[in-house]
Amino acid sequence: SLSGVGKVFEDGTEALRDISLTVEPGELVTLVGPSGCGKTTILRLAAGLDEVTSGTLTKTDGTTSFVFQDPTLLEWRSALSNVELIGELRGVPRAERRARALEVLDAVGLADASSKHPRQLSGGMRMRVSIARALVAQPDLALFDEPFGALDEITRLSLQTLLQELFAQRGFAALFITHSVSEAVYLSDRVLVMGPGSIAAQVRIPWEHPRPPEIRYTAEFAELAGEVSRLLGEAS
C-alpha cells in the first residue's frame, strides 16, 4: 500500500508525486503508461529496492518475488538449478528445495526441460523458468516488470494465459507493468493508467480468473481496451 508517496532522485528529478495505491491479497493490478512515467520506480519501492522520499509505504509480512524484463538466469546452471537457487540461498534442505523446484517447473510446462541450460532454451522457455523461480518462493506479493515485452506475439499470448492460470491457482497479490493495453486488460483485476509521475485513472476488469484466451476477442474486451487507450491518451 502506497499513500501519498513521492520519489525524488539525487539529481533532483521528481519521479513520483502523491502516488496512492493498494494491492490486496489475491488481486492482480497492472500499471500502464508511457516510458519514463514512474512505473518501474513504483515496483522498486514495492520490492524494497528503493526508499520513498515522502508519503508512506506499508507491506504485510510475507515473501516478495520479482520477475524482471530479462529472465536473468545463471547461464552455468540448469533450469532446475536456477529455480532451486532461492531455496539454496535460504538454506532450505536439498531434497525439499528440489521437490519444490520440480513442482513449479511442471506448473509452467517445463518438467521435461529441467536439465537444460538457458542457452538451450527459447526466449519463452527462459521466461517460464524465471516465473518458476519467482513462484518457488511461494510469494505473498509478486512483482512483474514487463516480463513479456521482448517476446514474439504468439509466445506472449501463451505466457499471459499461463500467468493468469497460475495466479488463479496460487492466490498471491501481483503488481504488473506493461506497455500493452490488451495484456493489461486480459491479466488484471484493475488497470491503473499513469501519466508523468502520477496515477491518472483506474479501470476495473470484471472477469474472474482464470480467463479463457478467447475472451480477448469479445466486444466487451475491445470496449475495455478502448477505454484504457483513451485514458492513456488523456494522461499523456
C-alpha angles and dihedrals in degrees: 000000000000119000121188090334121180129181125196119178124222092261090059097257112148104219098171136015130188096344114176122176139137129204111201125207109278093017127120113206122185128204117208127178144114122301112280097024094117105264096130091043089059090050092050091051091049090050093051091243091122138020131239119249093209138359127035134293118190131180132184117238113275146087124307122201127193128207111194132206088256119048089238093205124167104249095210094056128075122242089260092048091049091054091046091055096088092054091044092055090048094050096248110165113264097244092049096047091046092051091050092047093050091049094054093042087056090048091056093045099254104109090119093050099051094113095049123103123231093259088060093054132081121242091261092049092050090053090050088056089050091052091047090051089053094047096047088073088061091231125208087201125029120192121201121192105195092304095173099039097105097045129099117259097256093050091044093054092048092051092048088056092046094049097051090047090053089046091053092049099046104034100214122153113252138196112194131188122204141152090211115097093196091050091051093050094046096049105033141089086193132013116208113202114211132204123185105321096335145074108252104179146351131223120193118215111213104204128102122234135285097049124195114242089236091069087080089072099052127108091240091055091050090050093052092045089050091052092051091047091050092050091048090054091051093046094050 
